[in-house]
Amino acid sequence: MSKLKDIKVLSAAAMLAAIAIVLGFFKIPLNQVIEIRFGSLPLSVTGFLFGPVIGAIVGAVADVGGYLIRPTGPFFVGFTISSIVAGTIFGVMLHNKEVTIWRIVLTEVLQMLIVNLFLNTLWLSMLYGKAFIPLVGARIVKELIMLPINCALITFILKSVNHIPQLKKSVTLN
């Protein structure tokens, strides 16, 4: 929690939340309940740099901020919970850890199973009154397609961030 008092950390976290909001606007809708999105990429960077608490906060801010700027349907707190959980997963799995493809694959699989397939499907089932199991079946294909894409993007981004010593030094506290 002491990181929240550092202006550099707050500024970087705010910028990552803003990037997550903007990326959230770019989506490829496949049908009413399946969309391809890239808003979790800034959450992975936030978790990597700052850990699970700030990852969770940025997840919440990105979800609520995105809704306030451009609502695309009814506000549903379940998706905010999903963003908080995603930020937490990235923080727990990536913060102060070596960037390896296997760690990123494991992190992305956890995030995919817990957030995308379970929580988000549950929220969609509740919102649209559709059965959970058929929704999971439809969504799992999209998740399996996106898994290697997200893993490659996250690996590239985190390795790039890791190779900028000034960035890492300025936003992490010992």
ChimeraX attribute file (.defattr): number of C-alpha atoms within 10 A of each C-alpha:
attribute: neighborCount
match mode: 1-to-1
recipient: residues
	/A:1	7
	/A:2	6
	/A:3	17
	/A:4	14
	/A:5	9
	/A:6	13
	/A:7	11
	/A:8	14
	/A:9	20
	/A:10	15
	/A:11	13
	/A:12	17
	/A:13	26
	/A:14	17
	/A:15	15
	/A:16	22
	/A:17	26
	/A:18	18
	/A:19	17
	/A:20	24
	/A:21	24
	/A:22	16
	/A:23	18
	/A:24	19
	/A:25	17
	/A:26	12
	/A:27	12
	/A:28	11
	/A:29	11
	/A:30	10
	/A:31	7
	/A:32	8
	/A:33	14
	/A:34	18
	/A:35	13
	/A:36	15
	/A:37	16
	/A:38	19
	/A:39	22
	/A:40	23
	/A:41	20
	/A:42	26
	/A:43	33
	/A:44	31
	/A:45	23
	/A:46	32
	/A:47	28
	/A:48	25
	/A:49	29
	/A:50	26
	/A:51	24
	/A:52	25
	/A:53	20
	/A:54	24
	/A:55	33
	/A:56	26
	/A:57	21
	/A:58	28
	/A:59	33
	/A:60	23
	/A:61	21
	/A:62	29
	/A:63	24
	/A:64	19
	/A:65	18
	/A:66	20
	/A:67	19
	/A:68	11
	/A:69	11
	/A:70	11
	/A:71	12
	/A:72	10
	/A:73	7
	/A:74	8
	/A:75	13
	/A:76	14
	/A:77	13
	/A:78	16
	/A:79	20
	/A:80	19
	/A:81	18
	/A:82	23
	/A:83	28
	/A:84	25
	/A:85	22
	/A:86	29
	/A:87	30
	/A:88	26
	/A:89	26
	/A:90	29
	/A:91	27
	/A:92	19
	/A:93	20
	/A:94	25
	/A:95	20
	/A:96	14
	/A:97	12
	/A:98	13
	/A:99	17
	/A:100	12
	/A:101	14
	/A:102	11
	/A:103	16
	/A:104	22
	/A:105	18
	/A:106	13
	/A:107	20
	/A:108	23
	/A:109	18
	/A:110	17
	/A:111	21
	/A:112	20
	/A:113	14
	/A:114	17
	/A:115	21
	/A:116	20
	/A:117	20
	/A:118	15
	/A:119	18
	/A:120	22
	/A:121	25
	/A:122	20
	/A:123	17
	/A:124	20
	/A:125	18
	/A:126	14
	/A:127	12
	/A:128	10
	/A:129	9
	/A:130	13
	/A:131	13
	/A:132	16
	/A:133	12
	/A:134	11
	/A:135	17
	/A:136	18
	/A:137	12
	/A:138	14
	/A:139	18
	/A:140	16
	/A:141	11
	/A:142	14
	/A:143	20
	/A:144	12
	/A:145	11
	/A:146	17
	/A:147	15
	/A:148	14
	/A:149	12
	/A:150	19
	/A:151	21
	/A:152	14
	/A:153	14
	/A:154	23
	/A:155	20
	/A:156	14
	/A:157	16
	/A:158	20
	/A:159	14
	/A:160	10
	/A:161	16
	/A:162	17
	/A:163	11
	/A:164	10
	/A:165	9
	/A:166	10
	/A:167	13
	/A:168	14
	/A:169	12
	/A:170	11
	/A:171	18
	/A:172	15
	/A:173	12
	/A:174	4
